[in-house]
Amino acid sequence: MGVLDLLCATTDPEATTFYGLAYAEDYGSFPLKPQYAVLVKSNTNPSSPTDLTWSVISMFDGSHLSGYPHAINATDTSCSYSAKGVFTMFGRYSSMLSPTPIMVPFGIRYDPAGIMDPSFGLKGSGAWMNITVAEGFTWSGPFRRYSLGYTSPALNGVLIHASLSDTNNAISLATVNESTKTLTPTAIWNTNSENHGKIIMALTIANDRVYSFGLGKSPLNMPILMGFPLNTMTPITPKGTRYDIGEITSVTDGIRVCYYSPTPILYANHGSLTLICGNERGSTQTSASFMIKDPITTDIMDPGVEFDADVINMEYFVPIGPGSGASTFALIRKEGTMYAFGNDGGFRYTHMIDSVNVAYPIRSNPNSSLGSSSRLSTGGIVGIVAGAVVIMAGIVFLLVRSYRIRRSKDDNSTAGAAEKEATTSSREENDISICSEKVGDNDGPNYPYLEGKYADNSNPEWRTGSTDMLPMAPITPVPEHLQAELEILQEKMRVLQERI
């Protein structure tokens, strides 16, 4: 039985099933295997959090994919699942390769209809691939500041990424070019405090629209809820629909409830649109939710519902449930732990969810940084250092042994200069041999530089290339199991250096 920590979660278009991605290692084997990207799904139409079960859709060696598993936080990811079963995730990872730490965007995808070369060792059907993020495009902040979603079939089912600018005065839109498998900037819609709010606090994509929620100028001014059509994404900000949200005042001190909410949430379910203004439990402000059952045909909000549950500072919020607007419950992640936020006969609750268990001997590394800003534990550091010491000792042993063998083959000439030259030549040959195995100058696969893996050409670690199905891996003279273990230890050393 394996235990997973979902880095990103979403649902199918009908909101019947949860889908999520985790990175995990096979701790049941030695030597350790690489980090796997594991795509899982829940049972269909779970009636409650206690009814959830999980199964694996596909599992693939994550070293072939974009992003570094140890340097990705859940707050930087968004994912979507299409009607054709295509799962796409965009995220950012922390890179220390530049003079100053930067967040590098990346994209990955699983397509159940795709075909991969058998040399990549994928078990089962489908194919994994990288989605290149166009150079210069990025996003920031918690999940409520960006959204990933498809337009309807009437608009060709385009996958769109919307995000708020750091300066909070523009909405950036990018679309996935399915021919080149590239996330490409499409439009920038400038916003202003008069028409869109002093600060836009939340975004979501649904109903062929981008919805935004912005605060009023003060705790006394009504906030602003807007809907922008996605049928034409021109550089000029569309007029959009401004919704009548006067029912915010139907709850106690409603305007202040939303004004002081640190992380308001917008989400859609079967066409309805819901706004949640959560506050700290026990604070002077209550929490409340508000719904527009059909924002396509009406712009009037229903009266709000007050509740007392912890729904702030989350890493994702994914609702599931039948039609008629109401959701059965939402899967949320907070401080590395999964919870459910639900409605039990009018009572709103949060409930900790049991681990995501799957029938594979894998588990997410508890010492990794997935979804957490905490540093590696002492045990994790000791383990990584110990592993690094072992591999370095092995390399030193091989160098010394190789040198002695070459030395024994030299002639026994007593000329000091000749002996010195022969020794120097032997050392140089030895160094070249070891170096070529490490960086892939031989005919073997060079996975760290897989085409389409990175989008920043300013650094050779982030090369842009084709994003077709992963290319065939040629046969390598280096034993694959040793190559994989060496790459894993090198990655752990890199992460340790970043952490220290």
C-alpha angles and dihedrals in degrees: 000000000000129000120212137191109213110226093188134011137190140152138238116267091266092051094234101121137035119229124191145169128224136171115229143168130220101244092174093075140059128248095038116254123230122273107282124214103225122195113198138176135201129231115280119270099355107200095210141356090267089057094061120120127171138212135183119252097181139345124200138173102267093207088079091057135075121270132036111264094212092054102047124102123201090231089066098053137086128177141185138195119210131213087255092057096255112150117203128181130186122191146147130240130198113252125194095185094098125068088260125033112264136182111242117203121222141168135211133182142192117206116189090202094052127101126220130197109260090234089078091064098230110166115215131010132313132048139258123218143168124252112211116224110217114252112268096020117116143133138213145197133048123328094268089067094064138031139196122205148136127252117230123275086257087067092043095262096271117184108232131191115201124185142168119244121245088248090052094229101103142045113220119207126197130175132204112246101215092199096057097023090231131140101226129187110249109172143352115214113200116217134197136201094245098057104022107025138273090271124009105225104179144021136189137171119225141126091027089298142100110230122202133188118204133181125244121245092266141000086274097055124085115250121237128242115191137182120202120195118236098201089099120025102194126163089251115084108248119235094242130180123294109208126220102242098167088128088077084087090060089085125063110286088344099175091054091046090063096034093058097037105117095207115020115186133215119195139161130217123182091337098313121116123218130191119199119193106190128185136182113287110254094022123128090257122071124216124247143179128213130192139200102197096200112015090175095066102023136039097197123107123222121237113283131249122224120216142166110228135120107256103144135105094020129163094217140354118201120175125203133185149096128302128278090082100275119112122216091221141317128242110228134177123209127174092344096310128105122229138171123233110202149158117241108183092322094319113117114212144170118220128185111241123224116247120288098256122192133178095253129094092244135106139179111262108257089205094055123101096238108148094347136092092206119120123248115283120250090253091051093050092047091049094050093045091048091051091047092050091051094051094043090050089051092051092049090049091052092048093051093044092048091048093052092049092051090045091054090054094056117100117257095246112158095208105120095210094048092047091050092049092049092049092049092048091050091052093048092050090048093051092049091051094052094042094052091054093051101048099035102249088145125075094277126109115280099206098171087067098043111159115261092020101115134025104201111092092186089083126042089224089068105050122167121221147131117336097199120125108308109283125247114280111228121224114273129206090219111089107256096223091054092045091052094047092048091051090050093051092046089053092049090051090051092050091047091053090051092049095048 
